[in-house]
């Protein structure tokens, strides 16, 4: 199958990269990492080492590629007929889906930087205490966000009654009805010895063949993640450290001042926690909060890897169902009975004529059956 590295579901790359950064930031400082250097740790023990990781400082380089079998789209950036929205959507897709190299720096629980490198541009996300900056050198735009004081004060200590080992054991127990959890094996990523855990769906109706993660034996830091699709020899999604060294990065890496001619947008979230309906109970969502936001309420059919999420009628604007309504939408999807659909190596999406949106890690035919 021809490699289409410029297509990756918008959620995958940022989640995996953020996970590599967030794991040590959320680590418990009170409890030492459980030993995972023994000969035969369980999958739960390996996963628990992530939650217990006390590796708070490192520098690394992350590589991301994908092969989802979607068609290449012509660039609209130079087309005079392309709308700003169309061009913007293409830019976002390229940012989130193209193969990328990223530098990652972490120092403590409140300092982190992710630097995405392109041939002629650079994109950064930088956190230094309560200050978060995003920077796009190509667009010459920066966004400065001031976080609530509670975010800077958070020490990452688990205040719940369950230990990381308990949580990991429950997670394993929760997924085993639909997933075979393999016995950890040894591997090496970026020169670091790691435990590798393979998760394989028991259902044959999902597009996902397996998910493979590697975790540093000594520190518990996630080092790589790979998602394989059924019937495909190359990884559908692969994100991994290509270089990694432990120790505090230079302090100057977490300082940022935009160029004098840059367009800067500021967002102050200092008092966001005070006005939140859940301020007294962080981490909880009050009943009705989602409904009050006006977001459509999804329903779920099936379970495990073959589950299908459905958003109600009217979710998708009817005018967009005509391929002429959006050039990008028309290029990505194909006409099917009752709507338009797209199937990648891992995920399918069906948009019905009445505006429902169905999605899942299943073939389009399964979505069509669920929509009837």
Residue frames as qw, qx, qy, qz and C-alpha x, y, z in Angstrom:
[[0.000, 0.888, 0.461, 0.000, 0.00, 0.00, 0.00],
 [0.389, 0.560, -0.037, 0.731, 1.35, 3.40, -0.92],
 [0.396, -0.389, -0.487, 0.675, 2.40, 5.43, 2.09],
 [0.028, -0.770, -0.301, -0.562, 0.26, 8.49, 2.70],
 [0.507, -0.224, -0.495, 0.669, 2.18, 10.07, 5.56],
 [0.026, -0.188, 0.022, -0.982, 0.34, 13.35, 5.18],
 [0.602, -0.391, -0.305, -0.627, -2.84, 11.93, 6.67],
 [0.323, -0.068, -0.822, 0.463, -3.33, 11.15, 10.34],
 [0.308, -0.741, -0.569, -0.179, -6.55, 11.55, 12.34],
 [0.038, 0.772, -0.120, 0.623, -6.44, 14.96, 13.96],
 [0.665, -0.686, 0.099, -0.278, -6.55, 13.56, 17.46],
 [0.965, -0.071, -0.139, 0.213, -3.72, 11.04, 17.34],
 [0.601, 0.408, -0.249, 0.640, -0.49, 13.01, 17.02],
 [0.126, -0.647, 0.258, -0.706, -1.17, 15.69, 19.64],
 [0.825, -0.477, 0.007, -0.305, -2.48, 13.14, 22.12],
 [0.938, -0.029, -0.159, 0.306, 0.57, 10.90, 21.93],
 [0.432, 0.470, -0.241, 0.731, 3.02, 13.79, 22.00],
 [0.364, -0.640, 0.154, -0.659, 1.15, 15.43, 24.86],
 [0.920, -0.355, -0.119, -0.113, 1.08, 12.10, 26.67],
 [0.788, 0.162, -0.274, 0.526, 4.84, 11.86, 26.54],
 [0.125, 0.489, -0.244, 0.828, 5.06, 15.32, 28.09],
 [0.559, -0.532, 0.001, -0.636, 2.19, 14.97, 30.55],
 [0.872, -0.194, -0.446, 0.053, 3.19, 11.65, 32.07],
 [0.562, -0.019, -0.449, 0.694, 6.09, 13.03, 34.10],
 [0.110, -0.381, 0.077, -0.915, 4.26, 16.28, 34.78],
 [0.708, -0.396, -0.129, -0.571, 1.47, 14.34, 36.49],
 [0.676, 0.071, -0.696, 0.232, 3.76, 11.92, 38.30],
 [0.652, -0.734, -0.158, -0.104, 3.44, 11.40, 42.03],
 [0.255, 0.708, -0.500, 0.429, 6.38, 12.83, 43.95],
 [0.581, -0.549, 0.416, -0.434, 5.61, 10.98, 47.16],
 [0.910, -0.099, 0.394, -0.086, 5.97, 7.37, 46.05],
 [0.153, -0.538, 0.698, 0.448, 9.05, 5.93, 44.33],
 [0.664, 0.339, -0.432, -0.508, 8.60, 4.19, 41.00],
 [0.894, -0.176, 0.382, -0.156, 7.85, 0.48, 41.42],
 [0.290, -0.454, 0.750, 0.385, 10.56, -1.79, 40.11],
 [0.816, 0.475, 0.127, -0.302, 9.86, -2.78, 36.52],
 [0.260, 0.697, -0.654, -0.134, 13.39, -3.95, 35.82],
 [0.621, -0.202, 0.740, -0.162, 12.65, -7.49, 36.97],
 [0.139, -0.127, 0.875, 0.446, 12.43, -10.38, 34.57],
 [0.095, -0.386, -0.852, -0.341, 8.66, -10.83, 34.47],
 [0.174, 0.206, 0.357, -0.894, 6.55, -7.76, 35.38],
 [0.313, 0.563, 0.764, -0.028, 2.85, -7.85, 34.61],
 [0.203, 0.551, 0.393, 0.707, 1.25, -5.42, 32.18],
 [0.355, -0.870, -0.313, -0.140, -0.44, -3.71, 35.14],
 [0.639, -0.573, 0.016, 0.514, 2.94, -3.21, 36.83],
 [0.471, 0.138, 0.333, 0.805, 4.39, -1.70, 33.68],
 [0.030, -0.715, -0.408, -0.567, 1.45, 0.67, 33.30],
 [0.521, -0.807, -0.249, 0.125, 1.63, 1.59, 36.98],
 [0.631, -0.251, 0.068, 0.730, 5.22, 2.66, 36.48],
 [0.206, 0.517, 0.327, 0.764, 3.96, 5.42, 34.18],
 [0.372, -0.822, -0.296, -0.313, 1.72, 6.86, 36.89],
 [0.711, -0.645, -0.042, 0.277, 4.56, 6.61, 39.41],
 [0.695, 0.418, 0.005, 0.585, 7.20, 8.07, 37.14],
 [0.375, -0.838, -0.075, 0.390, 9.52, 10.48, 38.93],
 [0.549, 0.080, 0.355, 0.752, 11.35, 11.43, 35.75],
 [0.067, 0.867, 0.373, -0.324, 10.63, 15.13, 35.73],
 [0.047, 0.842, -0.285, -0.456, 13.40, 16.52, 33.53],
 [0.678, 0.025, 0.625, 0.387, 14.47, 15.50, 30.03],
 [0.294, 0.628, -0.284, -0.662, 15.07, 16.59, 26.46],
 [0.578, 0.079, 0.797, 0.160, 14.14, 14.56, 23.43],
 [0.278, 0.309, -0.468, -0.780, 13.17, 14.35, 19.79],
 [0.587, 0.255, 0.704, -0.308, 9.94, 12.71, 18.66],
 [0.108, 0.163, -0.694, -0.693, 9.16, 11.35, 15.19],
 [0.558, 0.338, 0.579, -0.490, 5.61, 10.85, 13.94],
 [0.159, 0.173, -0.714, -0.659, 4.49, 9.12, 10.73],
 [0.621, 0.240, 0.548, -0.506, 1.24, 7.67, 9.45],
 [0.105, 0.103, -0.817, -0.558, -0.13, 5.50, 6.66],
 [0.420, 0.285, 0.623, -0.595, -3.91, 5.77, 6.63],
 [0.339, 0.264, 0.822, 0.374, -4.56, 5.24, 2.94],
 [0.236, 0.817, 0.368, -0.377, -6.29, 8.56, 2.35],
 [0.621, 0.596, 0.253, 0.442, -5.81, 10.36, -0.96],
 [0.388, -0.223, -0.021, 0.894, -3.37, 13.22, -1.32],
 [0.183, 0.866, 0.447, -0.131, -5.17, 16.53, -1.70],
 [0.472, 0.536, 0.098, 0.694, -4.04, 19.39, -3.92],
 [0.317, -0.313, -0.345, 0.826, -2.78, 22.39, -2.01],
 [0.080, 0.838, 0.500, 0.204, -5.20, 25.32, -1.80],
 [0.411, -0.656, -0.120, 0.621, -2.79, 27.80, -0.27],
 [0.214, -0.274, 0.372, 0.860, -1.85, 29.26, -3.62],
 [0.114, 0.481, 0.767, 0.409, -5.28, 29.13, -5.21],
 [0.085, -0.109, 0.038, -0.990, -6.99, 32.47, -5.64],
 [0.564, -0.310, -0.443, -0.624, -10.35, 30.76, -5.50],
 [0.561, -0.233, -0.744, 0.279, -9.74, 29.09, -2.19],
 [0.390, -0.823, -0.150, -0.385, -11.60, 30.63, 0.72],
 [0.018, -0.629, 0.601, -0.494, -9.74, 31.55, 3.89],
 [0.774, -0.280, 0.394, -0.409, -11.72, 28.90, 5.73],
 [0.957, 0.280, -0.072, -0.021, -10.78, 26.29, 3.13],
 [0.500, 0.612, -0.470, 0.393, -7.13, 27.25, 3.26],
 [0.326, -0.571, 0.533, -0.533, -7.22, 27.35, 7.05],
 [0.924, -0.126, 0.226, -0.283, -8.75, 23.88, 7.23],
 [0.865, 0.407, -0.238, 0.172, -6.04, 22.53, 4.94],
 [0.184, 0.662, -0.528, 0.499, -3.38, 24.15, 7.10],
 [0.618, -0.438, 0.454, -0.470, -4.85, 22.60, 10.23],
 [0.988, 0.098, 0.045, -0.112, -4.99, 19.18, 8.58],
 [0.672, 0.543, -0.381, 0.330, -1.37, 19.49, 7.54],
 [0.139, -0.646, 0.526, -0.535, -0.32, 20.60, 11.02],
 [0.698, -0.304, 0.485, -0.430, -2.04, 17.70, 12.72],
 [0.947, 0.173, 0.225, -0.150, -1.60, 14.97, 10.13],
 [0.625, 0.678, -0.376, 0.090, 1.66, 15.35, 8.22],
 [0.865, -0.120, -0.268, 0.406, 4.79, 13.50, 9.28],
 [0.084, -0.928, 0.146, -0.332, 6.66, 15.67, 11.75],
 [0.637, 0.036, -0.504, 0.583, 9.73, 15.89, 13.90],
 [0.349, -0.852, -0.096, -0.379, 9.27, 17.56, 17.28],
 [0.373, 0.274, -0.621, 0.633, 11.66, 18.53, 20.04],
 [0.613, -0.658, -0.360, -0.248, 10.31, 18.05, 23.55],
 [0.287, 0.338, -0.553, 0.706, 11.67, 19.61, 26.74],
 [0.627, -0.643, -0.367, -0.244, 10.36, 19.03, 30.27],
 [0.336, 0.255, -0.568, 0.707, 11.65, 20.45, 33.55],
 [0.140, 0.101, 0.635, -0.753, 9.45, 19.91, 36.57],
 [0.206, 0.491, 0.841, -0.093, 5.70, 19.82, 36.67],
 [0.205, 0.855, 0.329, -0.345, 5.11, 23.30, 35.30],
 [0.065, 0.725, -0.430, -0.535, 7.71, 23.74, 32.57],
 [0.685, 0.176, 0.678, 0.201, 7.40, 22.11, 29.17],
 [0.268, 0.646, -0.282, -0.656, 8.04, 22.93, 25.54],
 [0.714, 0.271, 0.623, 0.170, 7.05, 21.14, 22.33],
 [0.076, 0.676, -0.334, -0.653, 8.74, 22.46, 19.20],
 [0.779, 0.399, 0.483, 0.032, 7.39, 21.16, 15.87],
 [0.232, -0.541, 0.462, 0.664, 9.93, 21.56, 13.11],
 [0.711, 0.626, 0.317, -0.037, 9.15, 22.18, 9.44],
 [0.709, 0.276, 0.180, 0.624, 11.49, 23.00, 6.58],
 [0.218, 0.422, 0.053, 0.878, 10.83, 26.72, 6.66],
 [0.442, -0.602, -0.066, -0.662, 8.75, 27.19, 9.78],
 [0.279, 0.039, -0.824, 0.491, 8.48, 26.39, 13.45],
 [0.554, -0.562, -0.273, -0.551, 5.52, 25.90, 15.78],
 [0.275, 0.176, -0.738, 0.590, 5.91, 25.93, 19.55],
 [0.600, -0.667, -0.297, -0.329, 3.86, 25.34, 22.67],
 [0.392, 0.294, -0.561, 0.667, 5.65, 26.59, 25.78],
 [0.577, -0.729, -0.303, -0.210, 4.54, 26.41, 29.38],
 [0.405, 0.246, -0.502, 0.724, 6.41, 28.21, 32.15],
 [0.039, 0.185, 0.629, -0.754, 4.36, 28.20, 35.34],
 [0.356, 0.594, 0.560, -0.454, 1.09, 30.01, 34.69],
 [0.292, 0.677, -0.265, -0.622, 2.21, 31.33, 31.31],
 [0.684, 0.184, 0.674, 0.209, 1.49, 29.33, 28.16],
 [0.213, 0.641, -0.302, -0.672, 2.57, 30.52, 24.73],
 [0.759, 0.319, 0.536, 0.186, 1.82, 29.11, 21.29],
 [0.001, 0.717, -0.328, -0.615, 3.85, 30.38, 18.35],
 [0.762, 0.439, 0.444, 0.171, 3.56, 29.90, 14.59],
 [0.326, -0.492, 0.297, 0.750, 6.51, 31.43, 12.76],
 [0.258, 0.269, 0.698, 0.611, 4.93, 30.98, 9.32],
 [0.080, -0.787, -0.551, -0.265, 1.80, 32.91, 10.26],
 [0.237, 0.314, -0.286, 0.874, 3.77, 35.23, 12.56],
 [0.561, -0.557, -0.177, -0.586, 1.11, 34.72, 15.23],
 [0.273, 0.117, -0.805, 0.514, 1.40, 34.09, 18.96],
 [0.590, -0.590, -0.341, -0.433, -1.16, 33.31, 21.66],
 [0.167, 0.292, -0.679, 0.653, -0.46, 33.99, 25.33],
 [0.659, -0.499, -0.460, -0.325, -2.62, 32.23, 27.93],
 [0.076, -0.446, 0.618, -0.643, -2.44, 32.95, 31.66],
 [0.555, -0.230, -0.796, -0.074, -3.49, 29.88, 33.66],
 [0.589, -0.730, -0.125, -0.323, -5.32, 29.93, 37.00],
 [0.118, -0.701, 0.618, -0.336, -3.06, 30.09, 40.04],
 [0.848, -0.212, 0.414, -0.255, -4.27, 26.61, 41.00],
 [0.894, 0.434, -0.095, 0.059, -2.58, 25.21, 37.88],
 [0.347, 0.692, -0.503, 0.385, 0.81, 26.55, 38.94],
 [0.424, -0.528, 0.564, -0.474, 0.31, 25.34, 42.50],
 [0.968, 0.002, -0.018, -0.249, -0.68, 21.81, 41.51],
 [0.232, -0.651, 0.722, 0.028, 2.00, 19.37, 42.60],
 [0.598, 0.276, -0.677, -0.328, 0.67, 16.30, 40.80],
 [0.094, -0.166, 0.906, -0.377, 0.24, 14.33, 44.01],
 [0.440, -0.280, -0.746, -0.413, -2.57, 11.81, 43.83],
 [0.294, -0.234, 0.473, -0.797, -5.15, 12.67, 46.46],
 [0.800, -0.093, -0.309, -0.506, -7.40, 9.72, 45.71],
 [0.736, -0.430, 0.465, -0.240, -7.58, 6.59, 47.80],
 [0.959, 0.228, 0.147, 0.077, -6.45, 4.27, 44.99],
 [0.446, -0.577, 0.470, 0.497, -2.76, 3.78, 44.30],
 [0.378, 0.576, -0.483, -0.541, -1.41, 3.90, 40.74],
 [0.005, 0.160, -0.981, -0.107, -1.02, 0.11, 40.90],
 [0.346, 0.391, 0.756, -0.394, -4.71, -0.22, 41.83],
 [0.438, 0.662, 0.019, -0.608, -5.74, 2.10, 39.01],
 [0.237, 0.474, -0.742, -0.411, -3.59, 0.21, 36.49],
 [0.140, 0.042, 0.986, -0.074, -5.02, -3.13, 37.63],
 [0.414, 0.541, 0.543, -0.491, -8.56, -1.78, 37.26],
 [0.376, 0.642, -0.305, -0.595, -7.75, -0.44, 33.80],
 [0.106, 0.274, -0.922, -0.253, -6.44, -3.84, 32.72],
 [0.235, 0.270, 0.896, -0.261, -9.53, -5.53, 34.17],
 [0.396, 0.608, 0.268, -0.634, -11.76, -3.03, 32.38],
 [0.419, 0.598, -0.428, -0.532, -10.33, -3.63, 28.92],
 [0.188, -0.251, 0.943, 0.109, -9.77, -7.38, 29.05],
 [0.607, 0.389, 0.625, -0.298, -13.36, -8.27, 28.04],
 [0.618, 0.763, 0.106, -0.158, -12.66, -6.70, 24.64],
 [0.326, 0.828, -0.450, 0.068, -8.85, -6.78, 24.50],
 [0.940, -0.115, -0.161, 0.279, -6.07, -9.29, 24.83],
 [0.156, -0.933, 0.317, -0.068, -3.32, -7.71, 26.93],
 [0.837, 0.337, -0.385, 0.197, 0.01, -9.28, 26.04],
 [0.775, -0.512, -0.056, 0.367, 2.78, -10.20, 28.44],
 [0.027, 0.953, -0.233, -0.193, 5.40, -7.42, 28.50],
 [0.890, 0.200, 0.082, 0.402, 8.45, -8.04, 26.32],
 [0.427, -0.634, 0.124, 0.633, 11.74, -6.20, 26.16],
 [0.561, 0.699, 0.249, 0.367, 12.72, -3.66, 23.53],
 [0.448, -0.367, -0.020, 0.815, 14.88, -0.57, 23.12],
 [0.251, 0.867, 0.369, 0.222, 13.78, 2.92, 22.08],
 [0.133, 0.924, -0.164, 0.318, 16.24, 5.77, 21.51],
 [0.430, 0.442, -0.654, 0.438, 18.90, 3.76, 23.30],
 [0.378, -0.333, 0.545, -0.670, 16.80, 3.15, 26.42],
 [0.139, -0.083, -0.987, 0.003, 15.71, -0.30, 27.60],
 [0.490, -0.054, 0.067, -0.867, 11.94, -0.53, 27.66],
 [0.356, 0.202, 0.892, -0.192, 9.02, -2.82, 28.33],
 [0.290, 0.052, -0.509, -0.809, 6.67, -3.30, 25.39],
 [0.384, 0.262, 0.770, -0.438, 2.98, -4.05, 25.91],
 [0.144, -0.044, -0.686, -0.712, 0.70, -5.12, 23.05],
 [0.451, 0.288, 0.544, -0.646, -3.07, -4.60, 23.17],
 [0.075, 0.012, -0.818, -0.571, -4.99, -6.69, 20.62],
 [0.604, 0.020, 0.092, -0.791, -8.75, -6.35, 20.03],
 [0.416, 0.027, 0.904, -0.098, -10.65, -9.61, 20.42],
 [0.588, 0.619, 0.375, -0.362, -13.25, -8.48, 17.88],
 [0.520, 0.045, 0.597, 0.609, -12.56, -9.12, 14.21],
 [0.251, 0.792, 0.521, 0.197, -14.98, -6.39, 13.14],
 [0.182, -0.915, 0.024, 0.360, -12.72, -3.48, 14.08],
 [0.607, 0.761, -0.162, 0.163, -10.20, -1.86, 11.75],
 [0.180, -0.799, 0.539, -0.196, -7.57, -1.84, 14.50],
 [0.815, 0.171, -0.548, 0.075, -5.18, -4.79, 14.51],
 [0.713, -0.422, -0.386, 0.407, -3.26, -3.87, 17.65],
 [0.057, -0.945, 0.139, -0.290, -1.76, -1.07, 19.73],
 [0.840, -0.051, -0.279, 0.462, 1.83, -1.37, 20.92],
 [0.154, -0.947, 0.129, -0.252, 3.36, 0.89, 23.57],
 [0.751, 0.124, -0.406, 0.507, 6.88, 0.96, 24.99],
 [0.417, -0.884, -0.010, -0.209, 7.70, 2.28, 28.47],
 [0.283, 0.655, -0.588, 0.380, 11.15, 3.04, 29.86],
 [0.759, -0.224, -0.594, 0.147, 12.13, 0.29, 32.32],
 [0.466, -0.057, -0.449, 0.760, 13.94, 2.67, 34.64],
 [0.020, 0.038, 0.168, -0.985, 11.72, 5.75, 34.62],
 [0.274, 0.520, 0.760, -0.276, 8.24, 4.77, 33.45],
 [0.210, 0.559, -0.141, -0.790, 8.30, 7.37, 30.67],
 [0.770, 0.473, 0.421, -0.074, 6.28, 6.33, 27.57],
 [0.322, -0.475, 0.519, 0.634, 8.82, 6.10, 24.75],
 [0.145, 0.111, -0.682, -0.708, 6.74, 5.00, 21.76],
 [0.570, 0.318, 0.585, -0.482, 3.23, 4.19, 20.60],
 [0.107, 0.180, -0.746, -0.632, 2.16, 2.39, 17.44],
 [0.662, 0.289, 0.450, -0.525, -1.28, 1.58, 16.03],
 [0.094, -0.151, 0.858, 0.481, -1.50, -1.13, 13.38],
 [0.650, 0.250, 0.028, -0.717, -4.44, -1.55, 11.01],
 [0.778, 0.088, 0.619, -0.062, -5.84, -4.85, 9.79],
 [0.761, 0.510, 0.354, 0.189, -4.45, -6.01, 6.46],
 [0.270, 0.932, -0.167, 0.173, -1.70, -3.40, 6.41],
 [0.862, 0.029, -0.259, 0.435, 2.00, -4.21, 6.72],
 [0.309, 0.328, -0.248, 0.858, 3.12, -0.72, 7.73],
 [0.152, -0.417, -0.638, 0.630, 2.04, 1.03, 10.93],
 [0.063, 0.796, 0.514, 0.313, -1.05, 3.18, 10.53],
 [0.159, -0.932, 0.102, -0.309, 0.30, 5.55, 13.18],
 [0.820, -0.115, -0.287, 0.481, 3.72, 5.59, 14.79],
 [0.087, -0.912, 0.158, -0.370, 5.05, 8.10, 17.33],
 [0.894, -0.267, -0.170, 0.318, 8.35, 7.49, 19.10],
 [0.280, -0.885, 0.281, 0.244, 11.35, 9.13, 20.65],
 [0.817, 0.500, -0.150, 0.244, 14.29, 9.07, 18.24],
 [0.440, 0.339, -0.469, 0.687, 16.56, 10.69, 20.84],
 [0.575, -0.742, -0.220, -0.266, 16.17, 11.15, 24.60],
 [0.483, 0.219, -0.544, 0.650, 18.41, 12.37, 27.40],
 [0.500, -0.732, -0.462, 0.036, 17.46, 12.84, 31.03],
 [0.459, -0.247, -0.194, 0.832, 18.37, 15.96, 32.98],
 [0.097, 0.798, 0.335, -0.492, 17.15, 19.58, 33.22],
 [0.527, 0.600, 0.318, 0.510, 17.01, 21.45, 29.89],
 [0.287, 0.100, -0.095, 0.948, 18.35, 25.00, 29.67],
 [0.037, 0.572, 0.579, -0.579, 16.07, 27.39, 31.56],
 [0.119, 0.405, -0.224, -0.878, 16.04, 29.77, 28.58],
 [0.068, -0.132, -0.875, -0.461, 14.07, 27.21, 26.55],
 [0.115, -0.603, -0.781, 0.113, 10.99, 28.01, 28.62],
 [0.022, -0.619, -0.135, 0.773, 11.23, 31.78, 28.12],
 [0.387, 0.446, 0.634, 0.500, 9.47, 33.26, 25.11],
 [0.071, 0.639, 0.115, -0.758, 9.11, 36.78, 23.76],
 [0.628, 0.584, 0.495, 0.142, 7.32, 37.16, 20.42],
 [0.430, 0.159, 0.255, 0.851, 8.88, 39.27, 17.67],
 [0.034, 0.364, 0.237, -0.900, 7.87, 42.92, 17.76],
 [0.368, 0.172, -0.387, -0.828, 5.88, 42.63, 14.53],
 [0.149, -0.157, -0.974, -0.070, 4.00, 39.45, 15.53],
 [0.524, -0.398, -0.235, -0.715, 0.24, 39.40, 15.99],
 [0.161, 0.068, -0.859, 0.482, -0.35, 38.48, 19.64],
 [0.591, -0.465, -0.374, -0.543, -3.64, 37.28, 21.14],
 [0.023, 0.263, -0.749, 0.608, -3.99, 37.14, 24.93],
 [0.675, -0.394, -0.495, -0.380, -6.33, 34.98, 27.00],
 [0.073, -0.405, 0.639, -0.650, -6.48, 35.41, 30.76],
 [0.705, -0.288, -0.601, -0.243, -7.85, 32.37, 32.59],
 [0.143, 0.327, -0.639, 0.682, -6.67, 33.55, 36.01],
 [0.419, -0.061, 0.514, -0.746, -10.12, 33.51, 37.58],
 [0.583, 0.043, -0.630, -0.511, -11.58, 30.67, 35.52],
 [0.380, -0.099, -0.890, 0.234, -11.53, 28.28, 38.46],
 [0.098, 0.155, 0.525, -0.831, -13.45, 30.71, 40.66],
 [0.533, 0.225, -0.052, -0.814, -16.31, 30.93, 38.19],
 [0.393, 0.096, -0.873, -0.273, -16.39, 27.23, 37.40],
 [0.758, -0.343, -0.089, -0.548, -19.41, 25.32, 38.67],
 [0.949, -0.140, -0.262, 0.109, -16.99, 22.60, 39.75],
 [0.207, 0.746, -0.426, 0.468, -14.35, 24.84, 41.36],
 [0.541, -0.547, 0.489, -0.412, -14.89, 23.24, 44.74],
 [0.858, -0.060, 0.509, -0.037, -14.62, 19.76, 43.23],
 [0.191, 0.662, -0.566, -0.453, -11.85, 19.80, 40.60],
 [0.026, -0.197, 0.950, 0.241, -12.05, 17.07, 38.01],
 [0.279, 0.420, 0.838, -0.210, -15.82, 16.68, 38.28],
 [0.084, -0.169, -0.473, -0.861, -18.33, 17.74, 35.64],
 [0.342, 0.199, 0.534, -0.748, -21.59, 19.07, 36.98],
 [0.363, 0.438, 0.817, 0.096, -24.78, 17.54, 35.54],
 [0.298, 0.869, 0.384, -0.092, -26.00, 19.62, 32.64],
 [0.244, -0.708, 0.295, 0.593, -22.67, 21.38, 32.02],
 [0.305, -0.058, 0.747, 0.587, -22.23, 19.63, 28.65],
 [0.193, 0.643, 0.721, 0.173, -25.86, 20.08, 27.68],
 [0.060, -0.893, -0.221, 0.387, -25.78, 23.72, 28.69],
 [0.300, -0.484, 0.437, 0.696, -22.82, 24.32, 26.41],
 [0.606, 0.577, -0.046, -0.546, -25.03, 23.52, 23.42],
 [0.071, 0.419, -0.865, -0.267, -22.86, 20.62, 22.32],
 [0.791, 0.002, -0.392, -0.470, -24.77, 17.68, 20.79],
 [0.622, -0.403, 0.611, -0.279, -25.14, 14.70, 23.10],
 [0.399, 0.359, -0.789, -0.298, -23.63, 11.55, 21.57],
 [0.896, -0.160, 0.242, -0.337, -25.00, 8.04, 21.85],
 [0.013, -0.516, 0.848, 0.123, -22.95, 4.85, 21.70],
 [0.931, 0.104, -0.057, -0.346, -23.89, 1.58, 20.04],
 [0.879, 0.211, -0.376, 0.203, -21.97, -1.59, 20.75],
 [0.580, -0.788, 0.198, 0.062, -18.93, -1.83, 22.99],
 [0.754, -0.292, 0.383, 0.446, -15.19, -2.17, 22.94],
 [0.280, -0.310, 0.491, 0.765, -13.25, -1.63, 19.74],
 [0.107, 0.346, 0.769, 0.526, -16.37, -2.03, 17.58],
 [0.008, 0.686, 0.542, -0.485, -18.43, 0.65, 19.31],
 [0.245, 0.486, 0.428, 0.721, -20.01, 3.37, 17.17],
 [0.095, -0.457, -0.364, 0.806, -20.56, 6.93, 18.36],
 [0.154, 0.593, 0.619, 0.491, -23.54, 8.80, 16.89],
 [0.017, -0.249, -0.215, 0.944, -24.27, 12.52, 17.06],
 [0.374, 0.552, 0.676, -0.314, -27.93, 13.47, 16.49],
 [0.408, 0.633, 0.509, 0.418, -29.65, 14.81, 13.38],
 [0.036, 0.977, 0.124, 0.169, -28.73, 18.37, 12.52],
 [0.655, -0.594, 0.166, 0.436, -25.21, 18.10, 13.92],
 [0.455, -0.106, 0.482, 0.741, -23.65, 18.50, 10.48],
 [0.291, 0.543, 0.024, -0.787, -24.84, 21.48, 8.36],
 [0.739, 0.423, 0.519, -0.067, -26.96, 20.22, 5.47],
 [0.433, 0.871, -0.145, -0.181, -25.32, 22.59, 2.99],
 [0.163, -0.666, 0.714, 0.139, -22.00, 20.83, 3.54],
 [0.747, 0.060, 0.660, -0.053, -23.42, 17.50, 2.37],
 [0.681, 0.728, 0.079, 0.011, -23.20, 18.78, -1.19],
 [0.798, -0.075, 0.108, 0.588, -19.61, 18.26, -2.29],
 [0.320, 0.633, 0.145, 0.690, -19.71, 21.75, -3.78],
 [0.422, -0.876, -0.147, -0.183, -20.43, 23.15, -0.32],
 [0.448, -0.776, 0.429, 0.118, -16.89, 22.43, 0.78],
 [0.624, 0.597, -0.496, -0.093, -14.10, 21.48, -1.60],
 [0.004, 0.460, -0.839, 0.290, -12.13, 19.80, 1.15],
 [0.637, 0.000, 0.603, -0.480, -15.17, 17.88, 2.39],
 [0.823, 0.455, -0.032, -0.339, -15.92, 16.72, -1.13],
 [0.471, 0.598, -0.648, 0.034, -12.37, 15.52, -1.67],
 [0.170, -0.365, 0.828, -0.389, -12.22, 13.64, 1.61],
 [0.577, 0.124, 0.674, -0.443, -15.56, 11.85, 1.36],
 [0.107, -0.004, -0.815, -0.569, -17.43, 9.70, -1.12],
 [0.615, -0.090, -0.048, -0.782, -21.14, 9.43, -1.77],
 [0.059, -0.045, -0.992, 0.102, -22.91, 6.45, -0.15],
 [0.318, -0.544, -0.679, -0.375, -26.56, 5.57, 0.31],
 [0.449, -0.790, -0.417, 0.012, -28.04, 8.18, 2.61],
 [0.332, -0.916, 0.096, 0.204, -25.04, 10.48, 2.91],
 [0.524, 0.715, -0.420, 0.194, -21.30, 10.78, 2.50],
 [0.868, -0.480, 0.109, 0.073, -18.51, 8.80, 4.17],
 [0.336, 0.739, -0.568, 0.135, -14.78, 8.44, 4.55],
 [0.950, -0.310, 0.024, 0.034, -12.85, 5.37, 5.67],
 [0.109, 0.786, -0.600, 0.098, -9.22, 5.46, 6.77],
 [0.537, 0.212, -0.808, 0.118, -7.10, 2.53, 7.85],
 [0.191, -0.046, -0.785, 0.588, -8.27, 3.03, 11.44],
 [0.182, 0.425, 0.527, -0.713, -11.44, 5.12, 11.57],
 [0.087, 0.414, 0.692, 0.585, -14.58, 5.59, 9.49],
 [0.133, 0.354, 0.344, -0.859, -17.01, 8.52, 9.53],
 [0.085, 0.472, 0.771, 0.420, -20.50, 8.63, 8.02],
 [0.135, 0.257, 0.213, -0.933, -22.50, 11.84, 7.66],
 [0.254, 0.465, 0.845, 0.068, -26.14, 11.15, 6.86],
 [0.087, 0.501, 0.444, 0.738, -28.48, 13.29, 4.80],
 [0.394, -0.812, -0.364, -0.229, -30.29, 14.40, 7.97],
 [0.028, 0.823, -0.329, 0.462, -27.05, 15.63, 9.52],
 [0.858, -0.490, 0.151, -0.027, -26.24, 12.74, 11.85],
 [0.295, 0.708, -0.635, 0.092, -22.55, 11.91, 12.33],
 [0.962, -0.250, 0.092, -0.063, -21.50, 8.32, 13.01],
 [0.300, 0.734, -0.593, 0.135, -17.91, 7.35, 13.72],
 [0.860, -0.390, 0.314, -0.102, -15.99, 4.31, 14.86],
 [0.119, -0.567, 0.778, 0.245, -12.96, 2.09, 14.31],
 [0.624, 0.247, 0.737, -0.073, -15.09, -0.03, 11.97],
 [0.261, 0.163, 0.641, 0.703, -15.76, -0.19, 8.20],
 [0.278, 0.036, -0.095, -0.955, -18.22, 2.26, 6.64],
 [0.501, -0.203, -0.731, -0.416, -20.63, -0.65, 6.08],
 [0.379, -0.351, -0.750, 0.413, -20.98, -1.02, 9.85],
 [0.020, 0.254, 0.224, -0.941, -21.82, 2.67, 10.17],
 [0.383, -0.040, -0.477, -0.790, -24.41, 2.38, 7.40],
 [0.489, -0.304, -0.814, -0.079, -26.05, -0.54, 9.20],
 [0.272, -0.359, -0.591, 0.670, -26.09, 1.40, 12.47],
 [0.105, 0.151, -0.036, -0.982, -27.65, 4.41, 10.75],
 [0.312, -0.243, -0.735, -0.552, -30.66, 2.47, 9.45]]
